Amino acid sequence: MHSGASRPTGPRLPLGTPQGERRIRLTLGLSVLAAMATAGMFVAVGGLIDDGVRLPLVLAAALLGLVAIAATVGGQYLSLTGARREERPLRERLLRRWWDGAPDERDHDSAGSTVGLLTESVERVTVFRQTFLGPMIGTALGPFAVLVVLAVFVDPLSAGLLALALPVIPLTVRGFTQAFRKVSGASRRARAQLANRYLESIQGLETITVLGAAPRVEADLAEVGEANRQATMRLLARNQLVLFVTDAVFSLGAVTASVVLAAWRLEGGAITVGEAMALVLSAILLLAPLDMIGSFFYIGMSGQASQRAMRRFLAGPPSTGRRRAEPVPATTGSHGVEVAGADLGYRGRPVVHGASLDLPAGGFAAVLGPSGSGKSTLVRALKGDLVPLSGRVVVDGVTLTAETQDSVRAASALVAQTTWLFTGTLADNLRLVRPEATDDDLWRALDLVDLAGFVRRTPLGLDTQVGEKGHALSGGQAQRLALARAFLSGRKLLLLDEPTSQVDLHSEQAIVRALAELADDHTIVLVTHRPSTAEHATSRWTMAGGILTKEDTHV
């Protein structure tokens, strides 16, 4: 998740729900029960070989076989259903942690890494914990249960000798885990980087196409994708090495040792033929943990790497808790804005330096400047999305801090240069900000932005369908609809970020007229590079190179 130094995690943070933890313990117990029941069935079959067909032994073998099957199936069912049920609460927890974090921390995290953590990593962790962790521990404990059955019903000496080899199994698992931990971590980071680059490319697709940068972006994605492929192949190569070692050495060696042990004890008269058969068959159960190692690198290593990333993320700086603070007294009146000596920026680096702006309630301030000068950064702060690095930002009597962001956000309505409309009707898009609004309220808002006439001419009126990004509307109409939505919200502070940057001259004139009417009973902060849009402003400011300067004349 983060490329910097890892945070201290302190006590290991739980990642599952209490129900999920109980499912893990239950699957563990079912795995041990299945091993014991299977070993008991082998002992009963050995008794049939020695004593012939006897009803009690037949019933015992059948019953133990059914128990083993039921325990295995039950464990698999719990694992598969548990993985699905654990995904949602874990995603919600990560999303809540991200949302409650400090703004600088959220800006530091790349979008691709965040998406990867909330999607692929969640799936890997839940599959690891629910389908692998419990059965893995169960199969590690199962051999001890099998040896108890052998010691009681077959031969204590044979069980003791086989027990001497059991520590090799967990030590092998531990050794491979430590040896290949870096490889697994590198694979996870490569996936996160690919997701980040891909998401950035999708978000900037229009700009990339317009600037003719598609070939360069394509080459960059291909390079990152190749790095991800190589990291994945390195992980898979280690997995194949593990499979070779376990199959060629441990599995073959364990089977051979059990056959030699059974033959030795049988020749000495310590056990019968049936007991020797039960010993050899039960010894195969001791290899179950080694079989799990083969899937360890597909599920275990990737799941553990994702767990470490999640625990670092969840153990980050204490969350702000999004507490709604009481308004802090300020020098402005109701719905006013005050910026005093504020440095505004991202990741601790200011983009706007020492900005000061004082706008009383009912004022109309225009901030003019070229693209990239810092105007949108100022708007983000006034909207409450960007806590100042230094200085003070006060909106509607509330000083902006990490704890008061929700209060500041609730004070204003934003009309951005990118209009966000959603699939649904015109009425649906307007009522996003005020679900209880009547049709008369909607018509008044549309009339204010000179859009009511167009809507009345459409066959369905307010029920006209609008596609994503305002499809079925022109750019100017979509922008005016966003302005109508801001008016309908009832918030008296309006923040306008380049509202005419993507509209034609007629739409710009309609928006300017709407702003003139809104200025009668609203406080407006408009940032634009078009002086014509700001002709009704009562005060004008210039932003250049991150420096905000007030003009001497009023328009």
C-alpha positions in Angstrom: 0.0 0.0 0.0 2.7 2.4 0.9 6.1 2.6 -0.7 7.8 4.2 2.3 9.0 2.6 5.5 6.6 0.3 7.1 4.7 1.4 10.1 5.1 -0.3 13.4 2.1 -2.6 13.9 2.4 -3.3 17.6 0.0 -6.0 18.6 -1.2 -8.0 15.5 -4.4 -6.5 14.3 -7.3 -9.0 13.7 -8.5 -8.9 10.1 -11.5 -11.2 10.4 -14.9 -10.9 12.1 -15.7 -12.9 15.3 -17.8 -15.2 13.1 -15.0 -15.7 10.7 -12.6 -16.6 13.5 -15.1 -19.2 14.8 -15.3 -20.7 11.3 -11.5 -21.0 11.2 -11.4 -22.8 14.5 -14.3 -25.1 13.4 -12.6 -26.0 10.1 -9.5 -26.7 12.1 -11.4 -29.1 14.3 -13.1 -30.7 11.4 -9.7 -31.3 9.7 -8.4 -33.1 12.8 -11.6 -35.1 13.2 -11.4 -36.2 9.5 -7.8 -37.4 10.0 -8.7 -39.3 13.2 -11.8 -40.9 11.7 -9.8 -41.9 8.6 -7.1 -43.5 10.7 -9.7 -45.3 12.7 -11.3 -46.6 9.5 -7.9 -48.0 8.4 -7.6 -49.7 11.8 -11.1 -51.2 11.4 -10.2 -52.4 7.9 -7.0 -54.0 9.3 -9.2 -55.8 11.8 -11.3 -57.2 8.9 -8.1 -58.4 7.2 -7.0 -60.2 10.4 -10.4 -61.5 11.8 -12.5 -61.8 8.7 -15.8 -60.1 8.0 -17.5 -59.3 11.3 -20.5 -57.0 11.6 -19.1 -54.7 14.4 -15.9 -54.1 12.4 -17.9 -53.5 9.2 -20.2 -51.0 11.0 -17.2 -49.3 12.6 -15.4 -48.9 9.3 -18.5 -47.6 7.6 -19.4 -45.2 10.4 -15.8 -43.8 10.6 -15.7 -43.4 6.9 -18.9 -41.4 6.9 -17.6 -39.2 9.7 -14.4 -38.5 7.7 -16.4 -37.6 4.6 -18.9 -35.4 6.6 -16.0 -33.6 8.4 -14.2 -33.0 5.1 -17.3 -31.8 3.2 -18.4 -29.7 6.2 -15.0 -28.1 6.4 -14.9 -27.2 2.7 -18.4 -25.8 2.9 -17.5 -23.6 5.9 -14.3 -22.5 4.1 -16.0 -21.5 0.8 -19.0 -19.7 2.4 -16.8 -18.0 5.0 -14.5 -16.5 2.3 -17.5 -14.8 0.6 -19.0 -13.6 3.9 -15.7 -12.1 5.2 -15.1 -10.0 2.1 -17.7 -7.3 2.7 -16.9 -6.5 6.3 -13.1 -6.4 5.6 -13.6 -4.0 2.6 -15.8 -1.8 4.7 -13.2 -1.7 7.5 -10.4 -0.8 5.1 -12.6 1.8 3.3 -13.6 3.3 6.7 -9.9 3.5 7.7 -9.0 5.1 4.4 -11.8 7.6 4.7 -11.1 8.5 8.3 -7.4 9.0 7.7 -5.7 12.3 7.4 -6.1 14.0 4.0 -2.4 14.0 3.3 -2.3 10.3 4.0 -5.1 9.7 1.5 -3.4 11.8 -1.1 -0.2 9.9 -0.5 -1.8 6.6 -1.3 -2.1 6.0 -5.0 -5.5 5.3 -6.4 -4.4 2.1 -8.0 -2.9 0.7 -4.7 -6.0 1.6 -2.8 -8.2 -0.1 -5.4 -5.9 -3.2 -5.3 -6.0 -3.3 -1.5 -9.8 -3.1 -1.5 -10.4 -5.7 -4.3 -7.7 -8.2 -5.1 -6.0 -8.1 -1.7 -9.3 -8.6 0.1 -10.0 -11.6 -2.0 -6.6 -13.1 -1.4 -6.8 -12.5 2.4 -10.3 -13.9 2.9 -9.4 -17.0 0.7 -6.2 -17.5 2.7 -7.8 -17.1 6.1 -11.0 -19.0 5.4 -10.0 -21.8 3.0 -6.4 -22.2 3.9 -5.5 -21.2 7.4 -7.9 -23.4 9.3 -7.3 -26.5 7.2 -3.5 -25.9 7.2 -3.4 -25.8 11.0 -5.7 -28.8 11.1 -3.6 -30.8 8.8 -0.5 -29.9 10.9 -2.3 -31.1 14.0 -3.9 -34.1 12.3 -0.8 -36.2 12.1 -0.5 -36.1 15.9 -4.1 -37.2 16.2 -3.3 -40.0 13.8 -0.3 -41.1 15.8 -2.5 -41.2 18.9 -4.8 -43.6 17.1 -1.9 -45.8 16.0 -0.4 -45.8 19.4 -3.6 -46.9 21.1 -4.9 -49.4 18.5 -1.8 -50.6 16.5 1.7 -50.2 17.9 3.1 -47.6 20.3 6.7 -48.0 19.2 5.9 -47.5 15.5 3.8 -44.4 16.4 6.8 -43.0 18.5 9.3 -43.6 15.7 7.0 -41.9 13.1 6.5 -39.0 15.6 10.2 -38.3 15.4 9.8 -37.2 11.7 6.9 -34.9 12.3 8.9 -31.8 13.3 10.5 -31.8 9.8 7.2 -30.8 8.3 6.5 -27.5 10.1 10.2 -26.7 9.9 10.0 -27.2 6.2 7.0 -24.9 5.9 8.7 -22.3 8.0 11.9 -22.4 6.0 10.2 -22.0 2.7 8.1 -19.1 4.1 11.2 -17.2 5.2 13.1 -18.0 2.1 10.5 -16.8 -0.4 8.9 -14.0 1.6 10.7 -11.3 -0.5 9.5 -12.9 -3.7 5.9 -12.9 -2.6 6.1 -9.3 -1.4 7.7 -8.3 -4.8 4.9 -10.0 -6.6 2.3 -8.1 -4.6 4.0 -4.7 -5.2 4.2 -5.4 -8.9 0.5 -6.1 -9.0 -0.3 -2.9 -7.1 1.9 -0.8 -9.5 0.2 -2.3 -12.5 -3.2 -1.5 -11.0 -2.1 2.0 -10.2 -0.8 2.7 -13.7 -3.8 1.2 -15.4 -6.2 3.2 -13.3 -4.3 6.4 -13.9 -4.5 5.7 -17.7 -8.2 5.1 -17.6 -8.8 8.3 -15.6 -6.8 10.3 -18.0 -7.9 8.6 -21.2 -9.4 11.6 -22.8 -6.4 13.8 -22.1 -4.0 11.1 -23.3 -5.9 10.7 -26.6 -6.1 14.5 -27.2 -2.4 15.0 -26.6 -1.5 12.0 -28.8 0.3 10.3 -25.8 -1.4 6.9 -26.3 1.7 5.1 -27.8 3.9 6.3 -24.9 1.3 5.3 -22.3 0.8 1.9 -24.0 4.5 1.3 -23.9 4.6 2.3 -20.2 1.8 -0.1 -19.4 3.5 -2.9 -21.4 6.7 -2.3 -19.4 4.9 -2.4 -16.0 2.8 -5.4 -17.2 6.0 -7.3 -18.1 7.5 -6.5 -14.7 4.4 -7.9 -13.1 4.6 -11.1 -15.3 8.2 -11.6 -14.3 7.4 -11.2 -10.6 4.6 -13.7 -10.9 6.7 -16.2 -12.8 9.5 -15.9 -10.1 6.9 -16.8 -7.5 5.6 -19.7 -9.5 9.1 -21.0 -10.1 9.7 -21.1 -6.4 6.4 -23.0 -6.0 7.5 -25.6 -8.5 10.8 -26.0 -6.5 8.7 -26.6 -3.4 6.6 -29.2 -5.2 9.7 -31.0 -6.4 11.3 -31.1 -2.9 8.2 -32.3 -1.2 7.2 -34.9 -3.8 10.7 -36.3 -4.5 12.1 -36.3 -0.9 9.5 -36.1 1.8 6.6 -38.0 0.2 8.6 -40.8 -1.2 10.8 -41.0 1.9 7.9 -41.1 4.3 6.1 -43.8 2.4 9.2 -45.9 2.1 10.0 -45.4 5.8 6.4 -46.5 6.8 6.6 -49.6 4.7 10.1 -50.6 6.1 8.8 -49.9 9.6 5.7 -52.0 9.1 7.7 -54.9 7.6 10.2 -54.8 10.5 7.4 -54.9 13.2 5.5 -57.5 11.3 8.5 -59.8 11.0 9.2 -59.4 14.7 5.7 -60.5 15.5 4.8 -57.2 17.2 1.9 -56.5 14.8 -0.4 -58.5 12.5 -0.8 -58.2 8.8 -4.0 -56.1 9.2 -2.2 -53.8 11.7 0.8 -53.5 9.3 -1.7 -52.5 6.5 -3.3 -49.9 8.8 0.1 -48.5 9.8 1.1 -48.0 6.1 -2.2 -46.5 5.1 -2.3 -44.2 8.2 1.3 -43.1 7.5 0.1 -41.6 4.3 -2.2 -39.3 6.4 1.0 -37.9 7.9 1.9 -36.4 4.5 -1.2 -34.1 4.5 0.7 -31.0 5.6 3.2 -31.6 2.8 0.4 -31.6 0.3 -0.7 -28.2 1.6 2.7 -26.8 0.9 2.1 -27.1 -2.8 -0.8 -24.7 -2.6 1.0 -22.5 0.0 2.5 -20.3 -2.6 -0.7 -19.8 -4.6 -2.8 -19.0 -1.6 -0.6 -18.8 1.5 2.2 -16.6 0.5 0.1 -14.1 -1.5 -2.5 -14.1 1.4 0.2 -13.4 4.0 1.7 -10.6 1.9 -1.7 -9.0 1.5 -2.3 -9.4 5.3 1.0 -7.6 6.0 0.0 -4.7 3.7 -3.5 -4.5 5.3 -2.1 -4.5 8.9 0.4 -1.7 8.0 -2.5 0.2 6.5 -4.8 -0.3 9.5 -2.1 0.4 12.0 -1.4 3.8 10.5 -1.8 7.2 12.2 -4.9 7.3 14.5 -7.9 8.1 12.5 -9.6 11.5 12.9 -12.9 9.7 13.6 -14.7 12.2 11.4 -16.1 13.8 14.5 -18.3 16.8 13.9 -16.8 19.6 15.8 -18.6 22.7 17.1 -18.1 25.8 14.9 -15.1 27.8 15.8 -15.7 31.6 16.1 -14.3 33.5 13.1 -14.1 37.0 11.9 -16.6 36.4 9.0 -20.3 36.5 9.2 -22.7 33.6 8.3 -21.9 31.8 5.1 -18.7 33.9 4.7 -15.2 32.8 3.9 -11.9 33.7 5.4 -8.4 32.5 4.3 -5.6 33.8 6.4 -1.9 33.1 5.5 -2.7 29.6 4.3 -0.3 27.3 2.6 -2.3 24.7 0.6 -0.9 21.6 -1.0 -0.4 17.9 -1.1 2.0 15.5 0.7 3.4 18.4 2.7 4.3 20.4 -0.4 2.5 23.7 -0.8 1.0 24.6 -4.1 -0.6 27.9 -2.8 1.6 30.0 -0.6 0.4 32.3 2.2 -3.1 32.9 0.6 -5.4 35.4 2.3 -9.0 36.1 1.2 -11.8 37.7 3.2 -15.3 37.4 1.7 -18.3 38.3 3.9 -21.7 36.7 3.5 -23.4 37.8 0.3 -20.1 38.5 -1.4 -19.1 37.4 -4.9 -15.4 36.8 -5.3 -13.8 35.8 -8.6 -10.3 34.3 -8.6 -8.7 34.5 -12.1 -5.6 32.8 -13.3 -4.2 30.4 -15.8 -4.6 26.6 -15.5 -2.1 25.1 -13.0 -1.8 28.3 -11.0 -3.4 26.8 -7.9 -7.1 27.9 -8.3 -8.5 24.4 -7.9 -6.3 23.8 -4.9 -7.9 26.8 -3.2 -11.4 25.5 -4.1 -10.6 22.1 -2.6 -9.6 23.8 0.7 -12.8 25.9 0.7 -14.8 22.8 0.1 -13.2 21.1 3.1 -11.3 18.5 1.1 -7.8 19.8 1.8 -6.7 20.8 5.3 -4.2 23.7 5.1 -0.6 22.9 5.8 -0.3 26.2 7.7 -2.4 29.3 8.3 -6.2 29.2 8.6 -9.3 28.5 6.4 -12.7 29.4 7.9 -15.9 28.6 6.1 -19.3 29.6 7.5 -17.8 30.2 10.9 -16.0 26.8 11.1 -12.2 26.6 11.1 -11.1 23.8 8.8 -9.3 21.0 10.5 -9.2 17.2 10.0 -11.9 17.0 12.7 -14.3 19.6 11.1 -14.1 18.6 7.5 -17.7 17.3 7.4 -19.0 20.5 8.9 -17.1 22.6 6.3 -18.3 20.3 3.4 -21.9 20.7 4.6 -21.7 24.5 4.3 -21.2 24.7 0.5 -22.2 23.4 -2.8 -19.6 22.8 -5.5 -19.9 23.1 -9.3 -16.7 21.7 -10.7 -15.4 21.9 -14.3 -16.2 18.2 -14.6 -19.9 17.6 -14.3 -20.9 14.5 -12.5 -24.3 13.2 -13.7 -25.6 9.7 -13.4 -27.7 7.3 -15.3 -31.3 8.1 -14.5 -33.8 10.9 -15.1 -33.2 14.7 -14.9 -35.3 14.7 -11.8 -33.2 11.9 -10.3 -30.0 13.9 -10.9 -31.4 17.0 -9.4 -32.9 15.2 -6.3 -29.5 13.8 -5.4 -28.9 16.8 -3.2 -32.5 17.1 -1.9 -34.6 14.0 -2.2 -37.7 15.6 -0.8 -37.7 18.4 -3.5 -41.0 18.8 -5.3 -41.4 19.2 -9.1 -42.0 22.9 -8.6 -38.7 23.2 -6.8 -37.0 21.4 -9.7 -38.6 23.7 -12.2 -37.5 26.8 -10.3 -33.9 25.6 -10.2 -34.0 24.8 -13.9 -35.5 28.2 -14.7 -32.8 30.0 -12.8 -30.1 28.5 -15.1 -32.2 29.0 -18.3 -32.7 25.3 -18.7 -36.4 25.0 -18.0 -37.4 25.8 -21.6 -35.2 23.0 -23.0 -36.6 20.5 -20.5 -40.2 21.4 -21.3 -39.6 20.9 -25.0 -38.4 17.3 -24.4 -41.2 14.7 -24.7 -40.6 13.3 -21.1 -39.8 16.6 -19.4 -38.3 15.9 -15.9 -38.4 12.2 -16.7 -36.0 12.5 -19.6 -33.2 9.9 -19.2 -29.7 11.2 -18.7 -26.7 8.9 -19.3 -23.4 8.8 -17.4 -21.4 12.0 -17.8 -24.4 13.8 -19.0 -24.9 11.9 -22.3 -28.1 13.2 -24.0 -27.1 16.7 -22.9 -24.7 19.2 -24.4 -21.7 20.2 -22.3 -23.3 23.6 -21.5 -26.6 22.0 -20.6 -24.9 19.5 -18.3 -23.0 22.3 -16.6 -26.1 24.4 -16.1 -27.9 21.3 -14.7 -25.0 21.0 -12.2 -25.5 24.7 -11.3 -29.2 24.1 -10.8 -28.5 21.2 -8.5 -26.2 23.4 -6.4 -29.0 26.0 -6.1 -31.5 23.3 -5.2 -29.3 22.1 -2.4 -30.2 25.1 -0.4 -26.6 25.9 0.6 -25.9 29.5 0.6 -22.2 29.2 -0.2 -21.5 28.3 -3.8 -18.0 27.2 -5.0 -17.6 27.3 -8.8 -14.5 25.8 -10.3 -14.2 26.8 -14.0 -17.9 26.4 -14.6 -17.7 27.7 -18.2 -14.4 26.0 -19.3 -16.2 23.4 -21.5 -19.2 25.3 -22.7 -20.1 27.4 -25.7 -20.7 31.2 -25.7 -24.5 30.9 -25.4 -24.2 28.6 -22.4 -21.5 30.8 -20.8 -23.9 33.8 -21.1 -26.7 31.8 -19.5 -24.4 30.7 -16.6 -23.2 34.3 -16.1 -26.8 35.5 -15.9 -27.6 32.8 -13.4 -24.7 33.8 -11.2 -25.9 37.4 -11.2 -29.3 36.3 -9.9 -27.8 33.9 -7.4 -25.5 36.6 -6.0 -28.5 38.4 -4.5 -28.8 35.9 -1.7 -25.8 33.6 -2.0 -22.1 33.9 -1.2 -20.1 32.9 -4.3 -16.5 32.0 -4.9 -15.7 31.6 -8.6 -12.4 30.5 -10.0 -11.9 30.9 -13.7 -9.5 31.8 -16.5 -12.2 33.7 -18.4 -12.6 37.3 -17.2 -16.0 37.4 -19.0 -17.4 34.9 -16.5 -16.5 37.1 -13.6 -18.2 40.3 -14.8 -20.7 40.4 -11.8 -18.1 39.7 -9.1 -17.9 42.3 -6.3 -14.2 41.5 -5.7 -11.6 40.1 -8.0 -8.4 38.2 -7.2 -5.5 36.9 -9.3 -3.8 33.6 -8.8 -0.3 33.2 -10.4 2.3 30.7 -9.4 0.5 29.8 -6.2 0.3 33.5 -5.1 -3.1 35.0 -4.5 -3.4 38.8 -5.0 -6.4 41.0 -4.7 -7.0 43.4 -7.6 -7.4 47.1 -6.7 -10.5 47.7 -8.9 -14.0 46.3 -8.6 -16.0 45.2 -11.6 
